[in-house]
Amino acid sequence: MTGPKTNEGSTIVGERTGTRASVKFSRVSASKARRVLDLIRGKGVQEADDILRFVERDVAIVIRKLLTSAVANAEHNDNQVPDELYVSACFADEGATHKRMRPRARGRAGRINKRTCHITIIVSRMTDRMLELRRQQDVARPSSVRARRSAAAQQAARRERVARSRQAAAARRGETAEEHDHEQDEDLVDDEGETIDHDALDSDEGDEGVDGATEGDGDVEPEEEA
């Protein structure tokens, strides 16, 4: 239940100041939800969203939607800046337990307890000290230099890289074509400057081999008759 408004537009919930969002009767036990809530308590909303994105638990999907709802409430209802919000409080309360029955041997029955819980997330604006520390961390981070580059500068650098790569590819294709043409035009030339036909050379070598074999056969002496 919500209380009165503060001067900064944040809603006071008991002793916790901030904007809240809650889901009732979520079909998960409170103990499982608390394990995930412990991961995002005190984190910035962007960091908490990144954590919930990679948590391998089904309840993380529900909590991530709830976090998005809390940030939307703070932005539209309390005029808060989403980038300056953090998870000031998050908790899970026990809900109603749905009792089911499983048949057992000899007419007995085993009880099945289907737990539910009420999950609540409260987001608040960071203090000036927290904002200053985050700015210092962003400046010290190496990737902040690339982040400060404008979109126009990034696009111009990309166009320049693409142009250089295309020119290099065209140069490589031209060199390959020139080498291929040079290999095709290059012929064997004799001492007198006349071009020698490779096919003729192959045929002459074959004829010489045949003549040599014939002459050798003629020189063989006939065998003596027995």
C-alpha positions in Angstrom: 0.0 0.0 0.0 1.4 3.3 -1.0 1.9 6.4 1.2 2.2 10.1 0.8 4.6 11.7 -1.7 7.9 13.4 -0.8 9.2 16.6 -2.2 11.3 14.7 -4.8 8.2 12.8 -6.0 9.3 9.4 -4.6 6.7 7.2 -2.9 7.3 6.3 0.8 6.6 2.7 1.5 7.0 2.1 5.3 10.6 3.0 6.0 11.7 2.6 2.4 11.7 5.6 0.2 11.3 5.0 -3.6 9.0 3.8 -6.3 7.8 0.3 -6.0 6.3 -2.4 -8.2 5.1 -5.8 -7.0 3.6 -9.0 -8.3 1.2 -11.1 -6.2 0.9 -14.9 -6.0 3.9 -15.7 -8.3 4.0 -19.5 -8.8 7.4 -19.9 -7.2 8.7 -20.4 -3.7 9.9 -17.3 -1.8 13.3 -19.0 -1.1 14.0 -19.4 -4.8 13.0 -15.8 -5.5 15.2 -14.5 -2.7 18.3 -16.1 -4.2 17.9 -14.1 -7.4 16.9 -10.9 -5.5 20.1 -11.0 -3.5 22.0 -10.6 -6.8 20.5 -7.3 -7.7 20.0 -5.6 -4.4 21.9 -2.3 -4.3 22.8 -2.4 -8.0 22.0 0.2 -10.7 18.9 -0.6 -12.8 21.0 -1.2 -15.9 23.5 -3.5 -14.1 20.6 -5.3 -12.4 18.9 -5.9 -15.8 22.2 -7.3 -17.2 22.5 -9.7 -14.3 18.9 -10.9 -14.6 19.3 -11.5 -18.3 21.9 -14.2 -17.8 20.6 -15.8 -14.6 19.6 -19.4 -15.4 16.5 -19.5 -13.2 12.9 -19.2 -14.4 12.0 -16.7 -11.6 14.6 -14.3 -13.1 12.2 -13.7 -16.0 9.5 -12.6 -13.7 11.8 -10.4 -11.6 13.2 -8.8 -14.7 9.7 -7.8 -15.9 9.0 -6.5 -12.4 12.2 -4.4 -12.5 11.2 -2.9 -15.8 7.7 -2.0 -14.4 9.3 -0.3 -11.3 11.6 1.8 -13.5 8.6 2.8 -15.7 6.6 3.8 -12.6 9.5 5.9 -11.4 9.9 7.6 -14.8 6.2 8.3 -15.6 4.7 8.7 -12.1 7.6 10.3 -10.1 9.5 12.1 -13.0 12.7 10.3 -12.2 15.6 9.7 -14.7 16.0 6.0 -15.4 19.8 6.1 -15.6 20.0 7.5 -12.1 18.0 4.8 -10.4 19.1 1.8 -8.4 17.5 -1.1 -6.6 17.2 0.3 -3.1 15.1 -2.7 -1.7 13.8 -6.0 -3.0 12.1 -8.8 -1.1 9.8 -11.8 -1.5 7.1 -12.7 1.0 5.4 -16.0 1.4 2.0 -16.4 -0.4 -0.8 -18.9 -0.2 0.2 -22.5 -0.6 -1.9 -24.6 -3.0 -2.3 -28.1 -1.6 -2.5 -31.0 -4.0 -2.6 -34.8 -3.6 -0.7 -37.7 -5.2 -2.2 -41.2 -4.9 0.0 -43.7 -3.0 -0.1 -47.4 -2.2 -2.8 -49.0 0.0 -5.3 -46.1 -0.4 -2.9 -43.5 1.0 -2.2 -40.0 -0.5 0.9 -37.9 -0.6 0.7 -34.1 -0.2 2.1 -31.8 -2.8 2.6 -28.2 -1.7 2.7 -25.6 -4.5 4.2 -22.5 -3.1 3.5 -18.9 -4.1 5.1 -15.6 -3.1 4.7 -11.9 -3.4 7.7 -10.2 -5.0 8.4 -6.4 -4.5 11.1 -4.2 -6.0 11.7 -0.6 -4.9 13.9 1.7 -7.0 15.2 5.1 -5.8 17.4 7.9 -7.2 21.1 7.5 -6.5 22.7 10.0 -4.1 25.1 12.6 -5.3 28.0 10.6 -3.9 26.9 7.5 -5.8 26.5 9.4 -9.0 30.0 11.0 -8.7 31.6 7.6 -8.1 29.8 6.1 -11.1 31.1 9.0 -13.3 34.6 8.5 -12.1 34.4 4.8 -12.9 33.1 5.5 -16.4 35.9 7.9 -17.1 38.5 5.4 -15.8 37.1 2.6 -17.9 39.1 2.2 -21.2 35.9 1.7 -23.3 34.7 5.1 -22.3 36.9 6.7 -25.0 35.2 4.8 -27.7 31.8 5.5 -26.1 32.4 9.3 -26.4 33.0 9.1 -30.1 30.0 10.5 -32.0 28.0 8.4 -34.4 29.1 10.5 -37.4 32.8 9.8 -36.6 32.1 6.1 -36.3 30.3 6.0 -39.6 33.1 8.0 -41.3 35.8 5.6 -39.9 33.8 2.6 -41.1 33.4 4.0 -44.6 37.2 4.7 -44.7 37.9 1.1 -43.7 35.5 -0.3 -46.3 37.1 1.8 -49.0 40.6 0.7 -48.1 39.6 -3.0 -48.0 37.9 -2.6 -51.4 41.0 -1.0 -52.9 43.3 -3.7 -51.6 41.0 -6.4 -53.0 40.9 -4.7 -56.4 44.7 -4.4 -56.4 45.1 -8.1 -55.6 42.7 -9.1 -58.4 44.6 -6.9 -60.9 48.0 -8.4 -60.0 46.6 -11.9 -60.3 45.2 -11.1 -63.8 48.5 -9.6 -65.0 50.5 -12.7 -63.8 48.0 -15.0 -65.6 48.2 -13.1 -68.9 52.1 -13.0 -68.7 52.3 -16.7 -68.2 50.0 -17.4 -71.2 52.0 -15.0 -73.6 55.4 -16.3 -72.6 56.8 -18.7 -75.2 60.0 -20.6 -75.7 62.5 -18.8 -78.1 65.6 -20.3 -79.7 69.0 -18.7 -80.3 67.9 -17.2 -83.6 64.9 -15.5 -82.1 62.3 -17.8 -83.6 59.5 -19.2 -81.6 59.6 -22.9 -81.0 56.4 -24.9 -81.1 56.0 -27.1 -78.1 53.8 -29.6 -79.9 56.4 -30.0 -82.6 59.1 -30.7 -80.1 56.9 -33.4 -78.4 56.2 -35.1 -81.8 60.0 -35.1 -82.8 61.0 -36.7 -79.5 58.5 -39.4 -80.1 59.7 -40.2 -83.6 63.3 -40.4 -82.5 62.4 -42.9 -79.8 60.6 -45.1 -82.4 63.5 -44.9 -85.0 66.1 -45.8 -82.3 64.1 -48.8 -81.4 63.8 -50.0 -85.0 67.5 -49.6 -85.8 68.4 -51.5 -82.6 66.2 -54.4 -83.7 68.0 -54.6 -87.1 71.4 -55.0 -85.6 70.5 -58.1 -83.6 72.0 -61.2 -85.0 69.6 -64.1 -85.9 69.7 -67.1 -83.7 71.5 -70.2 -84.9 69.3 -73.1 -86.0 69.5 -76.0 -83.7 
